[in-house]
Amino acid sequence: MNNFELKNRDLDVLWHPCTQMKDHENLPLIPIKKAHGVYLEDFDGNTYIDAISSWWVNIFGHTNAYINQKIKEQLDTLEHVILAGFTHEQVVRLSERLVKISPIGLEKCFYADNGSSAVEVALKMSFHAHKNDAKNKNLFVSLTNSYHGETIGALSVGDVELYKDTYKPLLIHSIQTPVPKDMSLESAQEAAIKFEELCKNRADEISAIILEPLVQGAGYMHMYHKEFLVLVRQICDKYDIHMIADEVMVGFGRCGEMFACQSADVTPDFLVLSKGLTGGYLPLSVVLTTNEIYAKFYCDYGEYKAFLHSHSYTGNALACAAANATLDLFERDNVIEKNRVMAKYMGERLLKFKELTNVASIKQTGMICAVELKGYTPQERIGLKVYQYGLDNGVLLRPLGHVVYFMPPYIITKDECDRMIETAYEAIKRLS
């Protein structure tokens, strides 16, 4: 087997996500044979540093020996069981641990399969909780430039123009409030004022605000000050509006704390988690919420207050085993502190991009670094050029339009980090 053979077989039968398939008439599709640590290896023996953690999920490296071991152990015991009326040790243990390490006050876990599905759970749970209090609050607020997934409900509360234009007839109604324009305290305060003005007029309609704390991932890695989270929490409390924190991307140590909300000492009403939850191994997501929300659904059968949502693979035992192994690594290896050290190193290496005339700005929040380019039109597809240069030089970079970003697995070494950043630097330099 080689790259050419598998690529042709793939193109005969597969339709890939987030891809204009016609691009693959010229853009090489890379078949991966195996992976280890931060490296992917194709069928021709070429290796690539996974600088984006395979869409932000793989936090402890590929084929991690410890996570592998724990999944194999679980495979011989229980692969899956219905979670309605049944339970198992892995999901109970995982839930206990998530409650312990999440922001204070989050006491109950509801599982789904992926980030978008978990967002849907949080939206429905928020609306239904208000409904059980005899309040008809069916409007959701999100931030401008936001992204929360691509199922219909999750897409509805996002602010991606292309998606909204294409699927508008299918979407539920939502409104946007301005995201802080930059990482300054002043911008956070200005955006909070705008949100409160909205609440003053429409609080009786608004069920919840959903936001990505600190960093808007698919929104070109836009970053803002943590004070905005503090102010939003205060406004939500004042106007009886739920706060949904979508930490699908920023959770599990990516932003300097275990969860991004903890950097602002804020507890949301709903905390949405996925991606790094299983170390990038298996699909799993969870919504954590409060006992107060939980109590609104607790009733005798026939009162029609019970929450109406289910997935066949809810709380899958293999995925929960991977998640428990992932949390073991956080506890065993002092990951958060090590991440802070690596983040500092990445930030220092990032400074050299300021030398380039086609760089508009550099940004960083923890283990997320971004380089924004300037002077290009969308038609030039400069991100695609950076992507191709990266592949040619052994690094998987997948820019978001004009923004080149780095979100490597936490186990990356300084030498590997140097190579990753130097490759991106040369790609951008060649563009200028």
SEDO-263881 format. One record per residue (C-alpha): x, y, z; residue in one letter. Coordinates in steps of 0.1 Angstrom, whole numbers, padded with zeros to 4 digits, always signed. Layout:
N
XYZa
...
//
This chain:
432
+0000+0000+0000m
+0012+0035-0008n
-0002+0071-0006n
-0012+0071-0043f
-0032+0039-0041e
-0051+0047-0009l
-0058+0083-0020k
-0075+0071-0052n
-0095+0045-0033r
-0106+0072-0008d
-0117+0097-0035l
-0139+0070-0051d
-0160+0066-0020v
-0155+0093+0006l
-0169+0128+0011w
-0146+0147+0035h
-0157+0173+0061p
-0149+0210+0058c
-0136+0203+0023t
-0144+0214-0013q
-0137+0180-0028m
-0128+0195-0062k
-0096+0209-0044d
-0083+0174-0043h
-0079+0174-0081e
-0047+0193-0073n
-0043+0193-0035l
-0028+0161-0022p
-0049+0140+0002l
-0026+0126+0028i
-0033+0090+0039p
-0020+0083+0074i
-0007+0049+0082k
+0002+0054+0118k
+0009+0080+0144a
+0029+0084+0176h
+0034+0113+0199g
+0032+0146+0179v
+0040+0128+0146y
+0017+0115+0119l
+0032+0091+0093e
+0019+0084+0058d
+0021+0053+0037f
+0052+0066+0020d
+0071+0071+0053g
+0068+0109+0054n
+0062+0123+0089t
+0043+0154+0099y
+0042+0173+0133i
+0005+0176+0142d
+0005+0213+0151a
-0033+0214+0154i
-0038+0183+0176s
-0059+0168+0148s
-0087+0194+0151w
-0078+0203+0187w
-0086+0169+0203v
-0053+0151+0207n
-0038+0166+0239i
-0014+0139+0250f
-0001+0127+0217g
-0011+0099+0193h
-0012+0063+0205t
-0004+0073+0240n
+0008+0042+0258a
-0012+0048+0290y
-0045+0057+0273i
-0040+0027+0250n
-0036+0004+0280q
-0067+0016+0298k
-0089+0013+0267i
-0076-0023+0261k
-0084-0032+0297e
-0119-0018+0294q
-0124-0036+0260l
-0122-0070+0278d
-0148-0060+0304t
-0175-0039+0289l
-0176-0021+0256e
-0210-0003+0260h
-0243-0005+0278v
-0275+0015+0276i
-0273+0044+0301l
-0311+0046+0306a
-0319+0025+0337g
-0283+0012+0338f
-0249+0025+0347t
-0213+0014+0349h
-0182+0021+0369e
-0163+0041+0343q
-0191+0067+0338v
-0197+0071+0375v
-0160+0076+0382r
-0156+0100+0354l
-0186+0121+0365s
-0173+0122+0401e
-0139+0135+0389r
-0154+0161+0365l
-0176+0175+0393v
-0145+0177+0415k
-0123+0196+0391i
-0149+0218+0373s
-0159+0253+0386p
-0176+0252+0420i
-0213+0245+0419g
-0214+0222+0389l
-0227+0190+0403e
-0245+0169+0376k
-0232+0155+0343c
-0253+0147+0312f
-0234+0129+0284y
-0236+0130+0246a
-0214+0120+0217d
-0197+0152+0204n
-0194+0190+0210g
-0223+0200+0187s
-0246+0175+0204s
-0236+0188+0238a
-0243+0223+0228v
-0278+0212+0217e
-0282+0195+0252v
-0273+0228+0269a
-0297+0249+0248l
-0326+0225+0253k
-0319+0221+0290m
-0318+0259+0295s
-0351+0265+0276f
-0368+0235+0294h
-0356+0247+0328a
-0373+0281+0323h
-0404+0263+0309k
-0406+0243+0341n
-0406+0276+0360d
-0436+0287+0338a
-0414+0311+0318k
-0415+0312+0280n
-0379+0322+0273k
-0371+0309+0238n
-0344+0333+0226l
-0307+0326+0227f
-0279+0351+0226v
-0244+0344+0213s
-0214+0366+0205l
-0206+0380+0172t
-0180+0360+0153n
-0189+0328+0173s
-0190+0292+0163y
-0206+0264+0184h
-0209+0235+0160g
-0228+0224+0129e
-0260+0206+0140t
-0291+0228+0135i
-0294+0241+0170g
-0256+0246+0174a
-0254+0263+0140l
-0283+0286+0149s
-0264+0302+0178v
-0232+0307+0158g
-0223+0337+0138d
-0206+0322+0107v
-0220+0342+0078e
-0216+0315+0052l
-0234+0289+0073y
-0262+0314+0083k
-0268+0324+0047d
-0269+0289+0034t
-0291+0273+0061y
-0311+0303+0073k
-0345+0287+0066p
-0336+0258+0089l
-0322+0278+0119l
-0339+0286+0152i
-0340+0323+0160h
-0310+0338+0179s
-0294+0371+0183i
-0259+0383+0187q
-0242+0407+0211t
-0207+0421+0204p
-0177+0401+0214v
-0150+0422+0230p
-0130+0436+0200k
-0096+0428+0215d
-0078+0415+0247m
-0080+0448+0266s
-0100+0453+0298l
-0117+0483+0282e
-0131+0462+0253s
-0144+0436+0278a
-0162+0464+0297q
-0177+0479+0265e
-0190+0446+0253a
-0206+0438+0287a
-0224+0472+0285i
-0238+0462+0252k
-0250+0428+0265f
-0267+0445+0295e
-0285+0469+0272e
-0299+0440+0253l
-0309+0423+0285c
-0327+0454+0298k
-0350+0453+0268n
-0354+0415+0262r
-0346+0396+0294a
-0381+0381+0295d
-0374+0364+0262e
-0337+0354+0267i
-0331+0319+0279s
-0293+0320+0279a
-0262+0334+0264i
-0237+0310+0250i
-0200+0319+0246l
-0166+0304+0241e
-0146+0316+0271p
-0114+0336+0263l
-0109+0323+0227v
-0133+0320+0198q
-0117+0290+0180g
-0132+0288+0145a
-0137+0326+0148g
-0101+0330+0136y
-0088+0325+0171m
-0102+0358+0183h
-0092+0364+0220m
-0106+0386+0247y
-0101+0396+0284h
-0113+0373+0312k
-0132+0402+0328e
-0159+0398+0302f
-0168+0365+0317l
-0170+0380+0352v
-0193+0408+0339l
-0215+0384+0319v
-0220+0362+0349r
-0232+0392+0369q
-0256+0403+0342i
-0270+0369+0338c
-0277+0367+0376d
-0293+0401+0375k
-0317+0392+0347y
-0324+0355+0353d
-0305+0344+0322i
-0284+0312+0320h
-0248+0313+0311m
-0236+0285+0288i
-0198+0281+0286a
-0188+0262+0254d
-0154+0249+0264e
-0153+0222+0238v
-0120+0237+0225m
-0106+0258+0254v
-0112+0232+0281g
-0088+0207+0296f
-0057+0228+0301g
-0055+0246+0268r
-0058+0281+0282c
-0037+0280+0314g
-0062+0265+0338e
-0080+0232+0337m
-0111+0251+0324f
-0111+0286+0309a
-0139+0298+0332c
-0116+0291+0362q
-0092+0319+0350s
-0120+0343+0358a
-0133+0324+0389d
-0167+0321+0372v
-0192+0292+0373t
-0215+0290+0344p
-0249+0274+0346d
-0239+0249+0319f
-0203+0238+0310l
-0200+0221+0277v
-0170+0198+0272l
-0157+0174+0245s
-0126+0172+0222k
-0098+0168+0248g
-0121+0150+0272l
-0109+0116+0258t
-0074+0127+0249g
-0086+0127+0212g
-0093+0090+0212y
-0131+0085+0211l
-0162+0106+0206p
-0176+0118+0240l
-0191+0150+0253s
-0207+0161+0285v
-0227+0190+0299v
-0221+0199+0335l
-0248+0218+0353t
-0260+0228+0388t
-0282+0210+0413n
-0306+0239+0410e
-0311+0233+0373i
-0313+0195+0379y
-0341+0200+0405a
-0363+0218+0380k
-0367+0185+0361f
-0371+0162+0392y
-0407+0152+0394c
-0432+0123+0395d
-0439+0106+0363y
-0467+0122+0343g
-0458+0158+0352e
-0439+0162+0319y
-0410+0180+0334k
-0383+0154+0327a
-0356+0164+0303f
-0362+0149+0268l
-0328+0140+0252h
-0309+0108+0245s
-0281+0093+0224h
-0276+0056+0218s
-0239+0058+0228y
-0244+0081+0258t
-0217+0075+0284g
-0200+0048+0262n
-0177+0027+0285a
-0147+0027+0261l
-0149+0065+0257a
-0153+0070+0295c
-0122+0047+0300a
-0102+0070+0277a
-0115+0100+0295a
-0105+0086+0329n
-0071+0078+0316a
-0068+0113+0303t
-0076+0127+0338l
-0051+0103+0353d
-0024+0119+0331l
-0034+0154+0343f
-0031+0143+0379e
+0001+0123+0374r
+0021+0145+0352d
+0015+0181+0366n
+0002+0190+0331v
-0012+0225+0338i
+0021+0237+0352e
+0041+0221+0324k
+0017+0237+0299n
+0024+0272+0314r
+0061+0266+0308v
+0057+0255+0272m
+0032+0284+0266a
+0059+0309+0278k
+0084+0293+0254y
+0059+0294+0225m
+0052+0330+0232g
+0089+0339+0231e
+0093+0321+0198r
+0062+0339+0184l
+0079+0373+0187l
+0099+0368+0156k
+0068+0370+0134f
+0066+0407+0142k
+0096+0412+0118e
+0074+0402+0088l
+0056+0430+0070t
+0026+0408+0061n
+0018+0400+0098v
-0009+0422+0113a
-0007+0408+0149s
+0003+0379+0171i
-0020+0366+0199k
-0017+0340+0226q
-0038+0325+0253t
-0021+0296+0270g
-0013+0269+0246m
-0031+0286+0217i
-0010+0309+0195c
-0022+0328+0164a
-0005+0349+0137v
-0029+0371+0118e
-0018+0380+0082l
-0027+0412+0063k
-0028+0424+0028g
-0046+0394+0012y
-0080+0388-0003t
-0100+0356+0004p
-0096+0346-0033q
-0058+0343-0029e
-0064+0315-0004r
-0032+0322+0015i
-0041+0297+0042g
-0040+0269+0016l
-0005+0280+0006k
+0007+0279+0042v
-0009+0245+0046y
+0008+0231+0015q
+0042+0245+0025y
+0038+0230+0059g
+0030+0195+0044l
+0060+0198+0021d
+0082+0205+0052n
+0067+0179+0076g
+0043+0200+0096v
+0005+0199+0096l
-0008+0235+0097l
-0044+0242+0089r
-0048+0280+0089p
-0082+0296+0094l
-0083+0318+0064g
-0057+0345+0070h
-0049+0333+0106v
-0021+0308+0111v
-0024+0291+0145y
-0006+0266+0167f
-0024+0242+0191m
-0001+0213+0194p
-0004+0183+0218p
+0008+0191+0253y
+0037+0167+0250i
+0055+0186+0223i
+0092+0193+0230t
+0110+0225+0225k
+0128+0212+0195d
+0095+0201+0179e
+0080+0234+0188c
+0109+0252+0171d
+0105+0232+0139r
+0067+0238+0139m
+0071+0276+0144i
+0100+0279+0120e
+0081+0261+0093t
+0052+0285+0097a
+0075+0315+0097y
+0092+0305+0065e
+0058+0299+0048a
+0046+0334+0058i
+0079+0349+0049k
+0076+0334+0014r
+0042+0349+0010l
+0056+0384+0015s
//
